[in-house]
Amino acid sequence: MIFDYDSYRVYLTEIFNRKGNRGIRTRLAEYLNCQAGFISQVLSGGKVHFSLEHIEKIATFLEFSYDEKKFFITLYLFEKSGSVDLENYFKLEVEELRRQFQDIGKKIKTRNKELNDYQKSVYYSHWGYITIHMLVSLEDCNTIRRIQQRTKLNESFVLEILNFLLDCQLIEKTNNRFIIGPTRIHLSKSSPLLKLLHTNMRQLAVNKMDHQAEENLHYSSVLVFGKDDIEKVRHLILNFIAEKEK
């Protein structure tokens, strides 16, 4: 992921050397209408850089999203800066764009309708609300009977949750089956409900250990990381979330 890098040249070098990308340097040279030797000269370091037009075309060649292209171009401007003041300016720009990428909320595209504070407090009060909300997206779990079987919750509570989700338009009902509705929600880092959400979902995982189903996966580990490795792990998790959203 481009957001993990502090140098556009290091990023491109790793892309070209990655397994399965054989011939990509030659294809890029043809796309840029330049010699492959020029690309090698730029990536070797020193004062030779691509032009800004080259950088925009490279971003298109690599099929970057808008945010990735913006970061890539800013990274180029930072690395190409000819003065300390300009370098410091673009360094701050790079850090800000990276921070925006790391803000998970930016990756979650909310729909037009949002829950109010009271509705959120109910939704996050018990793991059943989130679980049933997600279960209805599965074709074999979108009826009351199947939801009750999968969650092991009593019928009256299942009906209470379903009615709440329907009222909030988090789900919809058609032909006696439920489907995901138009409302989508996301908790910000500052939300007082965030701790409750994580606590409930962890409790659900603990509850699952009482039923030793073969398909269950439980894994806990205590690890010690250096500061640089912590950042690498953080990027891996953020990248996973971004890919999961697709």
Legacy VTK file of the C-alpha trace (Angstrom):
# vtk DataFile Version 3.0
C-alpha trace
ASCII
DATASET POLYDATA
POINTS 246 float
0.000 0.000 0.000
1.457 3.359 -1.071
0.523 4.951 2.287
3.145 2.771 3.988
6.029 4.479 2.157
8.091 7.625 2.683
9.674 7.508 -0.787
7.960 7.139 -4.140
11.171 5.668 -5.559
11.383 2.976 -2.880
7.733 2.109 -3.512
8.210 1.783 -7.273
11.394 -0.249 -6.836
9.568 -2.746 -4.614
6.646 -2.915 -7.062
9.025 -3.699 -9.950
10.874 -6.339 -7.927
7.723 -8.017 -6.653
7.145 -11.586 -7.747
4.740 -11.788 -10.661
5.536 -8.288 -11.935
8.088 -9.378 -14.500
8.155 -7.016 -17.460
6.280 -4.241 -15.680
9.228 -1.835 -16.028
9.235 -2.325 -19.794
5.473 -1.825 -20.019
5.709 1.335 -17.945
8.493 2.701 -20.178
6.266 2.157 -23.204
3.337 3.816 -21.407
5.489 6.836 -20.502
7.105 6.891 -23.939
10.594 6.833 -22.429
13.561 4.477 -22.209
13.602 1.747 -19.558
17.106 2.972 -18.699
15.674 6.345 -17.680
13.338 4.637 -15.189
16.309 2.738 -13.739
18.258 5.991 -13.480
15.456 7.683 -11.541
14.996 4.769 -9.156
18.703 4.513 -8.414
18.466 7.782 -6.474
20.280 11.055 -6.959
19.007 14.234 -8.545
17.195 12.684 -11.507
13.417 12.511 -11.047
10.380 11.841 -13.155
8.449 14.866 -14.324
5.153 15.674 -12.615
3.398 14.552 -15.780
5.224 11.219 -15.563
4.128 10.793 -11.948
0.466 11.385 -12.822
0.678 8.836 -15.637
2.439 6.307 -13.385
-0.398 6.657 -10.860
-2.880 5.967 -13.650
-0.781 3.039 -14.899
-0.820 1.502 -11.410
-4.609 2.037 -11.191
-4.438 4.128 -8.030
-7.601 5.399 -6.404
-8.032 9.164 -6.098
-6.637 9.186 -2.534
-3.704 6.951 -3.480
-2.847 9.143 -6.453
-2.989 12.273 -4.303
-0.641 10.711 -1.757
1.725 9.430 -4.469
2.003 12.862 -6.102
2.538 14.564 -2.729
5.219 12.016 -1.867
6.930 12.846 -5.159
6.807 16.603 -4.439
8.253 15.983 -0.980
11.105 13.895 -2.324
11.839 16.333 -5.146
11.797 19.456 -2.955
14.719 21.784 -3.612
14.753 23.606 -0.268
14.400 22.745 3.397
11.283 24.903 3.787
9.588 23.241 0.807
10.604 19.794 2.021
9.151 20.500 5.468
5.927 21.752 3.907
5.376 18.629 1.808
6.474 16.400 4.688
3.563 17.795 6.712
1.255 17.226 3.738
2.387 13.600 3.475
1.821 13.055 7.202
-1.652 14.619 7.034
-2.718 12.469 4.087
-1.414 9.379 5.855
-3.305 10.361 9.002
-6.503 10.741 6.987
-5.966 7.284 5.504
-5.511 5.834 8.965
-8.776 7.335 10.132
-10.982 4.306 9.727
-14.053 6.468 9.614
-12.870 7.893 6.275
-13.034 4.412 4.781
-16.582 3.751 5.916
-19.030 5.283 3.475
-22.125 6.065 5.504
-25.507 6.175 3.849
-27.847 9.185 3.995
-29.794 8.026 7.048
-28.014 7.881 10.394
-29.016 6.694 13.855
-29.578 9.201 16.625
-27.773 8.908 19.964
-30.600 6.984 21.656
-30.822 4.464 18.805
-27.062 3.965 18.922
-27.202 3.343 22.674
-29.784 0.584 22.107
-27.944 -0.912 19.132
-24.696 -1.255 21.080
-26.329 -2.406 24.331
-26.147 -6.113 23.419
-24.248 -8.150 20.865
-27.537 -9.532 19.544
-28.395 -6.306 17.704
-25.181 -6.263 15.687
-25.211 -10.013 15.119
-28.790 -10.151 13.845
-28.204 -7.044 11.735
-25.367 -8.880 9.977
-27.073 -12.287 9.866
-29.916 -11.090 7.643
-27.384 -10.512 4.854
-27.075 -14.312 4.572
-29.710 -16.070 2.489
-30.044 -18.978 4.923
-30.281 -16.760 8.033
-32.833 -14.119 7.100
-35.949 -15.572 8.738
-36.998 -15.385 12.383
-36.633 -19.146 12.876
-33.127 -19.313 11.394
-31.982 -16.227 13.282
-33.152 -17.751 16.559
-31.401 -21.034 15.758
-28.113 -19.317 14.960
-28.058 -16.846 17.861
-29.583 -19.144 20.526
-31.508 -16.083 21.793
-35.118 -16.477 22.947
-37.821 -15.654 20.413
-39.225 -12.613 22.210
-35.792 -10.952 22.320
-35.154 -11.783 18.658
-38.488 -10.158 17.740
-37.650 -7.114 19.880
-34.329 -6.716 18.078
-35.861 -7.214 14.631
-38.549 -4.601 15.318
-35.896 -2.129 16.455
-33.755 -2.768 13.360
-36.834 -2.334 11.143
-37.781 0.961 12.826
-34.244 2.276 12.270
-34.238 1.044 8.655
-31.119 -0.966 9.399
-33.031 -3.887 7.884
-36.103 -4.237 5.693
-38.669 -7.018 5.327
-39.828 -8.482 2.034
-41.724 -11.741 1.450
-41.298 -12.767 5.130
-37.540 -12.442 4.829
-35.222 -9.731 6.066
-32.574 -7.861 4.096
-30.042 -5.154 4.925
-31.635 -1.692 4.947
-30.399 1.712 3.771
-28.983 2.848 7.123
-25.353 2.268 8.018
-23.550 3.365 11.147
-20.003 3.846 12.354
-18.658 4.861 15.744
-15.994 7.550 15.881
-12.896 7.117 18.038
-14.350 9.568 20.561
-17.710 7.833 20.987
-18.502 6.783 24.592
-20.178 3.679 23.112
-16.961 2.363 21.606
-15.858 0.603 24.790
-19.293 -1.009 25.104
-19.124 -2.253 21.501
-15.720 -3.894 21.951
-16.731 -5.352 25.338
-19.917 -6.910 23.936
-18.192 -8.441 20.916
-15.396 -9.877 23.058
-17.995 -11.310 25.425
-19.681 -12.969 22.453
-16.366 -14.579 21.516
-15.920 -15.813 25.098
-19.470 -17.211 25.089
-18.665 -19.145 21.915
-15.963 -21.054 23.806
-18.713 -22.819 25.742
-19.697 -24.485 22.463
-16.614 -26.157 21.020
-17.714 -26.132 17.390
-15.087 -27.351 14.946
-15.342 -24.191 12.810
-14.705 -21.801 15.721
-11.332 -20.065 15.775
-10.015 -18.558 19.003
-6.512 -17.163 19.196
-4.807 -15.055 21.850
-1.158 -14.153 21.964
1.059 -11.813 23.972
3.756 -10.242 21.820
6.512 -7.686 22.250
7.080 -5.292 19.339
9.651 -2.671 18.550
8.237 0.756 17.692
8.799 0.312 13.931
7.134 -3.114 13.977
4.108 -1.721 15.798
3.578 0.718 12.934
3.898 -2.112 10.401
1.264 -4.166 12.230
-0.990 -1.097 12.459
-0.725 -0.636 8.672
-1.501 -4.320 8.095
-4.684 -4.009 10.137
-5.741 -0.770 8.437
-5.059 -2.274 5.013
-7.140 -5.321 5.952
-10.020 -3.045 6.948
-9.753 -1.143 3.666
-9.735 -4.390 1.636
-12.599 -5.769 3.716
-14.694 -2.692 2.857
-14.323 -3.450 -0.873
LINES 1 247
246 0 1 2 3 4 5 6 7 8 9 10 11 12 13 14 15 16 17 18 19 20 21 22 23 24 25 26 27 28 29 30 31 32 33 34 35 36 37 38 39 40 41 42 43 44 45 46 47 48 49 50 51 52 53 54 55 56 57 58 59 60 61 62 63 64 65 66 67 68 69 70 71 72 73 74 75 76 77 78 79 80 81 82 83 84 85 86 87 88 89 90 91 92 93 94 95 96 97 98 99 100 101 102 103 104 105 106 107 108 109 110 111 112 113 114 115 116 117 118 119 120 121 122 123 124 125 126 127 128 129 130 131 132 133 134 135 136 137 138 139 140 141 142 143 144 145 146 147 148 149 150 151 152 153 154 155 156 157 158 159 160 161 162 163 164 165 166 167 168 169 170 171 172 173 174 175 176 177 178 179 180 181 182 183 184 185 186 187 188 189 190 191 192 193 194 195 196 197 198 199 200 201 202 203 204 205 206 207 208 209 210 211 212 213 214 215 216 217 218 219 220 221 222 223 224 225 226 227 228 229 230 231 232 233 234 235 236 237 238 239 240 241 242 243 244 245
